[in-house]
Amino acid sequence: MIGATTGIGVDTSRLGTDRNLKAAGERFEAVFTGMMLKSMRQAKLADGLFENKAGTQFRDMWDQKLAENMAVTTPMGIGKAMTEFLAKANKVTEADTVNSTQGAPQSAVNPSEGKSG
C-alpha cells in the first residue's frame, strides 16, 4: 500500500520481525558509517603522491566494505537506536489496530425501538 500524498509505502508489516529490524539497523549503520568515511576522505589535508582514479575507486570500495564490517562488529549505536524506534512504532500501530477492531460500532437506535406492534 502506498501513501496517497507521499508516494512512500506505508505497509510496515514486514518490519515486524526482529530479524528484519536487526538487518535494517545494520544496513542503516553501514550507510551512515560509509557516508562518514566518505566525508572524512573528502576533507584531505594534502594530495597523495600516487593519487589516481583507479586508486580512488579501490579506496571507495574498501571504505564501503569497511563500513559494512564496522556496522556488524563495532556499531556506533545509531542503527540500534533506529531499530528500537521502529520496534516501538510498530508496537504502537499494532496496538491501535487491535483496539480499533475490538470495539464494534454501536448503533444509535435500539433495534426494538421504532417498531409498532
N, C-alpha and C positions, 0 to 999 in steps of 0.2 A: 504494500500500500504506500502511495506517495502523497505527501502533503500537498494540498491544493495551492498554497501560496509560495512555498519554498522550493518545491520540486525535489525535496530530500525525502528519502524513505523514512517512514515513521514506525515501521514494524520492527520492534526490538525484541521479538520473541527468541531470536537466535542468540541473543546476548545472555540469555538466562542461565546457561550452564557455566559452571566455574572454570572449566577448561577453556571455553571460548573467551571468557573475560580475562583469564590469565594470559592467553595468547595475544589478545588485543592490547593488554597493558605492556607486554614485552615488545610488541611491534611499535607502539607509540613511544616507548622508551628508546628504542633503536633509532626511530626517525628523529626524535629530539636530540639524542646524542650525536647523530650524524650531522644535523644542522649546526650543532655547537662546534664540532670538529671542523666543518667547512668554514665557519665564521672565523675560527682561530687561524686556519691556514691562510685566509684572505688578509689577515692582519699581520702579514710577514714584515719583518724589520729590514731585511736585505734580500737581494736577489741571490738565488743559489748559483753556484758555479756551473752546474750541469743541468740547468733548468731547460726543459723542452716539453713539447706537447705529449709525447708518449709517457714521459716520467710523471707528468701531471695526471694523466689518465690512470696510470697504475696506482699512484698515490690516492686518488679518489676512490678507486675500487678497494684498496687496502683500508681506507678510512671507513667505508661502508661495512666491510666485514668486521672491523674493529668495533664499530658502534653496535652491530648485532650481537657480538660476543659480550661486550660490556653490559648490554641490556639484560642478558641472561645470567651472567656470572657475578657482576658487581653493579647492580642497578642503583641509580641515584635516588629513586623513590617516586619520581613523577608518574611512572607507569602504574605503580601500586596505588597511588592517590587517585588516578583516573579510574582504575579498576574498582576501587571501593566506592567511588562516586557513582559509577554505572550500576553497581550492585544495589546500592541504596535506592537509586532512581527506579530500578527495575522492581524492587520490592514494593515501593510506593505505588507504582502503576498497577501491579498485581493486586494489591490491597484495594485500590479504587475499583478495579474490575470486579473483584469478589463482592464488595459492598454494594455496587450498583446492581448486580444480578441477584442478590439475596432479597432485597426489598422489592416485592412486586407492587406495581402501582395500584392504589386503592381507588375504587370507583367513588365518585362524589355522591352518587344517587344510590340509595338502597334498592336492590332489585325487587323487594316486596312492595316498595312504595310506588304509587302511580298506577297500580293495577286495581281496577274496580272489580268487586267480587260478586 
